[in-house]
């Protein structure tokens, strides 16, 4: 599921705009993965914490890349980028603070610690997971107003649907964990609604392809915004299959994009191999001095 946003991120990097796409899916992915990691560690379930560790790294990359090209505030985000950052930091801080408080209250009582943390983290993971699956629905108002489902990320919705079915199987049969199976069941319902909206309000792809055929371009001709950390920059290279321009001004790629034509004087134009000069009849008959 957490590889599904890659086509959307590639589209954002090519177009250098997020259009009406929501930020909430990536915000909820970051917070949900963090809490699932803590829950998996506390419950001693490595299949939960190590998978979500990888997903957390990807989610942070998606979040940063999206905010690079998102407006500071928009109704489709919804809210502002700053509010989403506050939400992420708030959920992380409150989770760790809550664990510390529970550890202090239940000091020396392992049974009370396990029961309290299981309930606290389990309920939080259920809420955040449901928010993740429901997050594309924040664009429902835009979909109905524009009669277009472009603001619903299709790869994310399909992957979330399949992911929910798989986690229902794992939660019910293998783990027998209510906190794993319940959000997945609700997620199936939410994803089904998104799929119906996506199919019902889909655009005519033939018309879209015809209109954009003459405006296609390579991502290597764009100057993308810098990533704050080398690891996130490396993830961008992987997502774009290495097709990212080099920001080093000494490289040939940079020189090509910043090429300045030579001076317009006749001598410089004559000596430039890619230039041509129209010679008039008077200049042809002019005697050499």
C-alpha positions, -999 to 999 in steps of 0.1 A, spaced: 0 0 0 27 24 9 43 22 -26 10 32 -41 15 70 -38 46 68 -61 26 74 -93 10 104 -77 43 118 -65 58 113 -100 29 133 -114 35 161 -89 72 163 -97 65 165 -134 38 191 -132 53 209 -101 18 213 -86 -5 193 -64 -37 207 -80 -66 196 -59 -50 165 -43 -54 162 -5 -24 162 19 -44 144 46 -35 109 33 2 115 38 -3 132 71 -24 103 84 1 78 70 30 94 90 11 95 123 -5 61 118 29 44 110 45 60 141 18 48 165 18 13 149 56 11 154 51 19 191 22 -5 194 42 -33 178 72 -28 201 50 -27 232 31 -58 222 62 -76 210 49 -81 175 79 -76 151 57 -80 120 40 -48 130 69 -26 139 94 -34 113 70 -32 84 57 1 96 93 14 101 98 11 63 64 26 57 71 55 80 102 64 60 83 64 28 54 83 43 78 111 55 92 113 20 57 116 4 47 142 30 78 164 23 76 160 -14 39 169 -15 44 200 7 72 212 -16 46 219 -43 15 225 -22 0 259 -13 3 271 23 -34 265 28 -62 251 7 -96 235 13 -85 203 -4 -55 198 19 -76 205 41 -65 234 62 -29 246 61 5 228 58 15 242 92 -16 226 108 -7 192 93 28 196 107 14 204 141 -9 174 139 20 151 132 42 164 160 13 165 184 3 129 178 40 117 182 45 138 214 13 128 230 19 91 223 53 92 239 41 113 268 12 90 274 35 60 275 57 77 300 27 86 322 14 50 321 49 36 329 51 60 359 16 51 372 19 13 367 55 10 379 62 -25 389 29 -39 377 36 -56 344 0 -67 339 -14 -32 344 12 -18 320 4 -43 293 -34 -38 296 -33 0 298 -8 5 269 -27 -21 248 -59 -2 252 -44 33 248 -23 25 217 -49 2 202 -76 28 202 -53 54 188 -41 31 160 -78 23 151 -86 60 149 -55 69 128 -59 39 105 -95 48 98 -85 84 91 -58 71 66 -83 50 47 -110 78 48 -86 107 40 -91 108 2 -128 115 9 -119 150 20 -119 158 -17 -155 146 -22 -169 182 -22 -145 191 -50 -153 159 -69 -191 167 -68 -185 203 -77 -162 197 -106 -178 164 -117 -143 150 -119 -125 125 -97 -90 137 -104 -85 148 -68 -90 112 -55 -56 94 -58 -65 63 -77 -34 41 -69 -37 49 -32 -74 40 -31 -69 6 -49 -39 -3 -28 -57 6 4 -86 -16 -6 -64 -46 -12 -44 -38 20 -75 -37 41 -86 -72 29 -52 -86 37 -51 -71 72 -85 -84 79 -72 -119 72 -40 -113 93 -59 -97 121 -86 -123 124 -68 -155 116 -31 -150 126 -30 -123 152 -66 -125 164 -62 -88 173 -94 -66 173 -73 -35 169 -58 -48 136 -90 -63 121 -116 -36 129 -100 -6 111 -93 -28 81 -130 -37 80 -141 -1 81 -114 7 56 -129 -17 30 -162 2 33 -145 36 29 -123 25 0 -154 11 -18 -170 45 -16 -139 61 -31 -138 35 -59 -174 42 -67 -167 80 -68 -136 75 -89 -154 53 -115 -186 74 -116 -169 108 -121 -139 96 -142 -128 118 -171 -126 109 -207 -90 97 -209 -90 99 -247 -97 137 -246 -72 142 -219 -45 123 -237 -52 143 -269 -50 176 -252 -17 167 -234 0 149 -262 17 181 -275 26 193 -241 45 164 -228 79 170 -212 107 153 -194 112 157 -157 149 162 -163 141 196 -178 126 208 -145 144 224 -116 130 205 -85 131 219 -50 158 206 -27 151 179 -2 161 187 34 180 154 40 202 133 17 181 102 24 149 119 12 168 131 -19 179 95 -25 143 84 -23 134 110 -48 160 96 -72 145 61 -68 109 74 -73 118 93 -105 142 65 -117 171 88 -115 156 113 -139 163 143 -118 185 173 -130 218 179 -112 218 211 -92 256 214 -95 264 244 -117 296 228 -130 278 198 -146 270 196 -183 233 190 -175 231 223 -156 250 242 -183 226 229 -209 195 242 -190 212 276 -183 226 280 -218 229 316 -230 230 324 -267 262 341 -280 265 377 -288 245 390 -317 276 406 -334 282 393 -369 317 380 -360 305 360 -331 275 346 -350 297 337 -379 321 317 -358 294 299 -338 289 264 -355 251 263 -349 244 298 -363 235 309 -398 239 343 -414 218 356 -443 241 373 -467 225 400 -489 234 408 -525 250 441 -515 273 422 -491 282 397 -518 292 424 -543 311 445 -517 348 444 -526 372 432 -501 396 458 -486 
